[in-house]
Amino acid sequence: MINHHERCGWAGPEQIYIDYHDTEWGVPEYDSRALWEKLILDGFQAGLSWITILKKRDNFRAAFEGFQPEIIAEWGEADVRRLLCDAGIIRHRGKIEATIGNARAYLEVEAREGFDRFLWSYVDGVPLRTTLSDRALMPTQSPLSAQISKDLKRNGFRFCGPTIVYAFMEATGLINNHLTGCFRHAPCAAMARDRAEVLG
């Protein structure tokens, strides 16, 4: 029987982390721009904890114009220097430059086939489901995250290694990795759209 107060062990103790787990993590995301934003933030997380990024997310959104790729794709060195002076975000030149390049890569994929369809095609439009009850048994990457990483890089994306992509898949509901005892496991599974609606 599911305890409606039981969460995945990583969710807490800070309220911002609990709220993220309870309302966002694992919810299937079908919006291209929102998917891109999450991929970028997961790239900034590399070498850091997600709580660090989560606490700065509003600052990131302000600094990156709401993560509008059409705007960011036009940025250059002056914008990189400006962002390197912004204490509200992670000031890492490589990640900032990658974000600009990733905006350009995103626009190409979005125009060609839709970034959402590109990503959801890897799971045939249906979130993968795990049935693990212990987070210690959860992998940090998979053959599928390695393949998506390889294909993203082939399309010009950076800071999207297999581990980053796996965390991204978990966060955006491409895979439902809420533990079976977590009260969010079943609701997130129920939010999945019909395959035809996603890929049709």
N, C-alpha and C positions, 0 to 999 in steps of 0.2 A: 504494500500500500504506500502511495506517495505521500510524504509529509510536505504539506504546502508551505512549510517554513524552511525546508531543506534546499540548500543551493549547492552549486559546484563549489568545491573547497577554496578556489582562488578568489571568490567574490567577497571581498571584504579585507580588513574591517572597516575601511573608510566608506562613507555613504555614497560618494560619487562612484565608487567601484561597484557597490551593491546595486545602485540604480542602473548602471550600465549593463550589468548582468541581467537584471530583471526586465529591462525594456528594449535593449538593443542587440546584445550578443546572441548570435544564432538565429536571429530573425531573417528570413529570406529577403534579400534586397534585390530588386529588379530594375532599379533606376540606374542608368549608365553613369551619370555624373556622380551620384552618391557612391557607386562602386569604385569609381576612380579616386574620389576623395579618400576613401578608406584604404585603398592600396597605397596612396601617397603617405598617409599617416603611418601605416604599418612599415613603410620604408624608413620613415624618420625614427621609428621605434628601434631599428636595428642597433643592437648593443646597449639598449636601454630597457626599462620596464614600461609596460603599457600604461600604468598609472601616471607616469611622467608625461606621456603624450596626452592622456585624457584630461589632465589638469590644465594643459596648455591648448586644448583643442579650440576654444573660442579665440585665443590669440592667433593661432594658425589660420583660422577662417578669416579673421580681420586682415592679417598680413598678406594672405593669398587671395584677396578679393572674392571671398566666398567659394574658393576653389572652382572658379570658372575657367576651364581650360582654354576657352577662346581668348581670354585676356592674358593668361599666363604664358601661352605659346608665343606671344609677341614680346616678351620680356628679354632683356639682355644683361650685360655686365653691370650697368648702373643699378638695376633692380637687385641683382645678386649682392652688390655692396650694401644697398639699403637694408636688405633682409639680414645681412651679417651683423648689422648694428641693432637689430631688434631683439632685445633681451626677453621678449615674451615667447619666443619660439626656440627651437633647437638651432643654434647658429653653426651649421656644418655646411661648408661650401659645396662639398660633393653632393650632399642630399638636396640642397637648394638648386644646384645646376641640374641635377637629375629630374627634379620636379618640373622645371621648364621644358626639358627634353621629353619628359613623359607626357606633358600636355600636348605636345606636337604629335607624339606617337598615338595618344588617345584619339585625337581628332582624325587621324588617318583610319584607325580601326573603326571608329564610330561611323565615319562616312562610308566605309566599305561594307560593313555588316552589322554595325551596332555593337558597342562594347559589352552591353548586357548579354546579347545573344552569343557573342564570342566566348564569354566566360561560362554561361549556363549550358552551352553545348557540350562542355566536358563532362557534365553529369546528366546529359540527355534531358535537361530541363527539370530534373527532379532532385531535390537535396539528398545527398547520401546520409544514411542514418547509422549511427553506431549504437551499440548496446552495452557500453562499458559502465561499470559502477564504481570504478576507481580511477581517478585522474592520473595516478602514477603509471597506469598502463597505456595512456594516450600517447601516440607518437607525436613528434614535433615536425615531422614531414612525412611525405608518402610518395610513391611512384607517380601519382597523379599530380601532386603539387610540384614535383620535379619537372613533369612534362609541361604544365602550365607555365612554370618559370622559364623553361627553355623557349617556349613559344612567345611569351611576352618579350623576352630579350631579342628574339628574332625579329619582333615587330618594333624594336627600338627602345623598349623600356629598360630602366636601370633600377637598382635597389629592389629587386624582386626575386631573391633567391628562394629555393624550395621551402625553407623554414618560414620566411616572411609570407610566402604564398599560402602555406598551410594555415598560419594564424589568420590570414585574410579570409580563407575559405570558411574557417570556423566562425569568424565574426559576422560574415555576410550571409551565413546560412547555406552556403553551397554544401556544407556538411553540418549535420546537427550533432555537435559534440557535447551537448549538455548530458551529464551523467544520467543514467536511467532513474536514479532516485531523486533527481532535481525536479522541482515543480515546474520548470520551464521546458523540460524535454518534450512532453506531449503537445503543449500549445505551439511551440515553434514548428513541430512537425505538421501540425494542422494548418499552418499558414502557407504551406507550399501551394503554388499555383499549378493548374493543370499543364502538363507538358506542351500540349498544343497551343495554349495561351502564351507560353514563354517562347517557344521556338517557331510557332506558326507564321 
